[in-house]
Structure formats: structure tokens, C-alpha cells
Amino acid sequence: MPRRDFYHDTVKNALIKDGWTITDDPLELIVGFSRLLVDLGGEKVVSLEKVAVKIAAEVKNFRGESDINELEKAMGQYALYEQLMKTQYPNRMLYLAVEERVYLRIFCEEIGQKAMEAIPMNLLVFNDDQEVIIRWIENGCIEKL
């Protein structure tokens, strides 16, 4: 089992506090002989018709030497996972989970906006101290699930 991201448990706790059931920890993607692991899979019933929304969350901490390098790696991983999920988990939406300070430092700046234009990513923004979800962003638009 690969090493968990620094914020793995924080995101897991924030999702649970927000009413999500963690269904996979981690969520497996199998391609040929390769096995990739998305950090978390979850679902939540969101309507009177009891429709379950399913997500996958890849947690990123951006604690490397360079924010740009971390952004490049996160974008590549997100694009690969999203493509693989289209066939293996077509009803599950992928989110890149980032801490609120990372969101403000990178994704609210021009470089982050350009990245989101190039690869429209869904973001789950969380607060580390309170272990809560601050906002959901789908393809650059703030949402609330």
C-alpha cells in the first residue's frame, strides 16, 4: 500500500462530517497489469428520490519544493485518473482535494486559472484546522453538493 497523503485523514473526516459515506479507501483503478489508487471513494444521498451521488477524491498537499511542479504532477494524475474512471466508474465524479491555503495560493492565481482552462478539474477545497469542506468547484464553477 502506498504512503497516504498528509491530508488523507483530514479529507476523509471532512467528507464524513459533510454527510458522505466513505465507500473506498482507496478506490482501485485497474488497467492491464497496472493498479492505480485514488485516495477516497464516497457517496451521499442528495434528494428526496434518494439518488446517490458518487465521487472519488485524490488528495494533494502541495508540500514539495515547487508549487508549479506539484501543480504539474497533480494535473497529470488528475487527467489520467479521470480518463480511466470514465470506463471503470462512469457514475463517479473525480475531485482533486486541496487545502484552502493551497487553493488561494495556487488556484486563485493566474497560473491556477490557466491550469483549470487547460484541464478543467473539479476541486474539493477543505479547511485543515476544522476538518470541513469549504467549497466544491466543478470545472471552475463553485458548487455545493
C-alpha positions in Angstrom: 0.0 0.0 0.0 1.5 3.4 -1.0 2.1 6.0 1.6 -1.0 8.1 2.3 -1.1 11.8 1.6 -0.5 14.2 4.6 -4.2 15.3 4.5 -5.8 11.9 3.8 -7.5 11.5 7.1 -8.4 15.2 7.2 -10.3 14.9 3.9 -11.9 11.7 5.0 -13.1 13.3 8.2 -14.4 16.4 6.4 -16.4 14.2 3.9 -17.9 12.2 6.8 -18.8 15.4 8.6 -20.5 16.6 5.4 -22.7 13.5 5.3 -20.7 11.4 2.9 -20.2 7.7 3.3 -16.7 6.5 2.5 -17.1 3.5 0.2 -13.5 3.0 -0.9 -10.2 3.8 0.9 -8.6 3.7 -1.6 -10.6 3.3 -4.8 -8.8 1.0 -7.3 -8.3 1.6 -11.0 -7.1 -1.4 -12.9 -5.6 -1.1 -16.4 -3.9 -4.2 -17.8 -1.3 -5.2 -15.2 -1.3 -1.7 -13.6 -3.1 -0.9 -10.4 -3.7 2.8 -9.6 -5.2 4.0 -6.4 -7.5 7.1 -6.0 -7.3 8.2 -2.4 -11.0 8.0 -1.5 -14.4 7.0 -2.9 -17.6 8.2 -1.4 -21.3 8.5 -1.9 -24.1 10.7 -0.5 -27.9 10.6 -0.9 -28.9 14.1 -2.0 -32.5 14.1 -3.0 -36.0 13.1 -1.8 -35.8 10.4 -4.5 -32.8 9.0 -2.6 -30.4 9.5 -5.5 -26.8 8.7 -4.5 -24.1 10.9 -5.8 -20.7 9.2 -6.1 -17.3 10.8 -6.0 -13.7 10.0 -5.9 -11.2 12.3 -4.2 -7.5 12.5 -4.9 -5.8 14.3 -2.1 -2.9 16.6 -2.8 -0.9 18.6 -0.3 1.4 20.7 -2.5 4.3 20.4 0.1 7.0 19.9 -2.5 9.9 22.2 -3.3 7.8 24.0 -6.0 4.1 24.8 -6.3 4.4 24.7 -10.1 6.0 21.2 -10.0 3.2 20.0 -7.6 0.6 21.5 -9.9 2.1 19.8 -13.0 2.0 16.4 -11.2 -1.5 16.9 -9.8 -2.8 17.9 -13.3 -1.3 14.8 -14.9 -2.5 12.5 -12.3 -6.0 14.0 -12.4 -6.2 13.8 -16.2 -5.1 10.1 -16.1 -7.5 9.1 -13.3 -10.4 11.0 -14.9 -9.9 9.2 -18.2 -9.7 5.8 -16.5 -12.7 6.4 -14.4 -14.9 7.1 -17.5 -14.9 3.4 -18.2 -14.5 1.8 -14.8 -16.6 4.2 -12.7 -18.7 6.2 -15.2 -21.1 7.4 -12.4 -18.4 8.7 -10.2 -17.1 12.3 -10.4 -13.4 12.9 -9.7 -12.2 15.7 -7.4 -8.8 17.0 -6.6 -8.9 17.7 -2.8 -6.7 20.7 -1.8 -6.4 22.6 1.4 -7.9 26.1 1.5 -4.5 27.9 1.6 -3.3 25.9 -1.5 -6.5 26.9 -3.3 -5.9 30.6 -2.5 -2.1 30.4 -3.2 -2.3 28.5 -6.5 -5.8 28.0 -8.0 -7.0 31.6 -7.3 -3.9 33.0 -9.0 -3.3 33.3 -12.8 -1.3 30.1 -13.0 -4.1 28.1 -11.4 -6.7 29.7 -13.6 -4.6 28.8 -16.7 -4.3 25.2 -15.4 -8.0 25.0 -15.0 -8.6 26.3 -18.5 -6.2 23.6 -19.9 -7.6 20.7 -17.8 -11.0 21.6 -16.3 -10.6 20.0 -12.9 -13.1 19.5 -10.1 -11.8 20.7 -6.8 -12.8 19.9 -3.2 -11.4 22.7 -1.0 -11.1 21.9 2.7 -10.0 23.6 5.8 -7.3 21.6 7.6 -7.8 23.0 11.1 -11.6 22.4 11.2 -11.6 19.3 9.0 -14.5 20.7 7.0 -15.2 21.2 3.3 -15.2 24.9 2.3 -16.3 24.6 -1.3 -16.9 22.3 -4.2 -15.7 23.5 -7.6 -16.8 21.8 -10.8 -14.8 22.8 -13.9 -14.0 26.2 -12.4 -17.6 26.9 -11.1 -18.3 26.9 -7.3 -20.9 24.3 -6.5 -22.4 22.9 -3.4 -23.3 19.1 -3.3 
